Amino acid sequence: MLRARATFEDLEDEVEFDTGDLELEERHALRRVAGLSTELADVTEVEYRQLRLERVILVGVWTEGSATDAENSLTELAALAETAGSLVLDGLIQRRGRPDPSTYIGRGKVDELRAVVRSSGADTVICDGELSPSQLRTLESQVNVKVIDRTALILDIFAQHAKSKEGKAQVELAQLQYFLPRLRGWGEALSRQAGGSASGNGGVGLRGPGETKLETDRRRIRHRIARLKREIAAMATIRDTKRATRRRNRVPSVAIAGYTNAGKSSLLNRLTGAGVLVEDALFATLDTTTRRSRSADGRVYTLSDTVGFVRHLPHQLVEAFRSTLEEVAEADLVLHVVDGAHPDPEEQVRAVREVLAEVGADAVPELLVVNKVDAADEETQLRLKRLWPDAVFASARTLIGIEDVRAAVEQRLPWPAIELTAVVPYDRGDLVARVHSIGDVLETAHLAEGTRIRARVNDALAAELAPFVVSS
């Protein structure tokens, strides 16, 4: 539970335009969230702490919803911070109608935060929201330690986990788009002007004031952003070519989507034996992995593992990863994986569907899979079954329900539309193999003149079989 630390000083600084039904005590209290510390006796237990160790204080503003919702959000921020390599020392939440436009948590509460930072020895404050450039500068100058927001933290995790060329380019693009309006320097370092001239070697009357170092850096960043966009567009062309080949062959595609660390990669490994990296960390998978699988009746389809989502996913990332997320929008079925052991799986589903709608994938048929049921209590499972009666409950770790997931996927795969009967000569065995691969074979027989096959196929394959079609 949240433990209230009621304070009433500096009330004149806490002016609210719309207090609503907020109680005075709650509006002026910073609430400590218990149990967020991730400090360990042996810090080598977490891989990322070998790379960088920062001692952080988490700060959130609770504007709507219940206290549990606010606590879950800060708990998730703690998991994000730990994944990035930080040591979480404390977590504080303030109840407000809206974040303070100047300091995020309210001017009167900055002193309290500064005291907590000093007493704990923290070197970083992480805010559970996206701060404006002015909020960032003001809060940082008043608490005298580095301040970052949720967006910068997620971008940092993505930068650590990106492996492929496309993934690295997408993350760098998102980072540059985020940091461009927040670019700043200390003192006069970035306000000093460089000597400029109209012709490069001009004299009197031709020399201009030049541009400041800040302006130079911004110009270079804009050039880099333009270059990255061109590179990502070229990579997207390759991805589109591969998708077009699959569409031409009418191979059904299934996209695995869901909240970060919900078990998507584990499920892909169980269904296809893909051998994708599985790690108990947020955003362990950034690069799309596509594997072929075969249904029980012999039809071939593809399964694609995609980047995980999170609540308040930065819009820069959605834009940068749009070409990757289009893999979901182009799919025939979305395998939506939910962490059944999470404190708030309903919020996970809502956040994922929000992002899917943003990339135009909300119209794709969805199969909800509640994963990690081995770690969920019986009461939670019963509640989720009532909430999502059509969902499949499984555990990728213990193999519970995996066959049910496989059967549900195969049942929802699109069926070929054209039914025909053909006698295919034995020297065209390639056609028979393709019918077995991407069609639905209903009946076969071996005759003297060739293989008689009755099947449902797509229009492209039906055109190739047309010369051998016979009346059934």
Secondary structure, DSSP 8 states (H G I E B T S, - for coil): -EEEEE--TTGGG---S--TT--HHHHTEEEEETT-----SSGGGSGGGGT--EEEEEEEEE-SS-HHHHHHHHHHHHHHHHHTTEEEEEEEEEE-SS-BTTTBS-HHHHHHHHHHHHHHT--EEEESS---HHHHHHHHHHH-SEEEEHHHHHHHHHHHH--SHHHHHHHHHHHHHHHGGG---STTTTT-B--EESSSS--TTTEE---BHHHHHHHHHHHHHHHHHHHHHHHHHHHHHHHHHHHHTT--EEEEEEBTTSSHHHHHHHHH-------SSTT---S-EEEEEE-TTS-EEEEEE---B-TT--HHHHHHTHHHHHHHHT-SEEEEEEETTSS-HHHHHHHHHHHHHHTT-TTS-EEEEEE-GGGS-HHHHHHHHHH-TT-EE--TTT-TTHHHHHHHHHHHS---SEEEEEEE-GGGHHHHHHHHHHSEEEEEEE-SSSEEEEEEE-HHHHHHHGGGB---
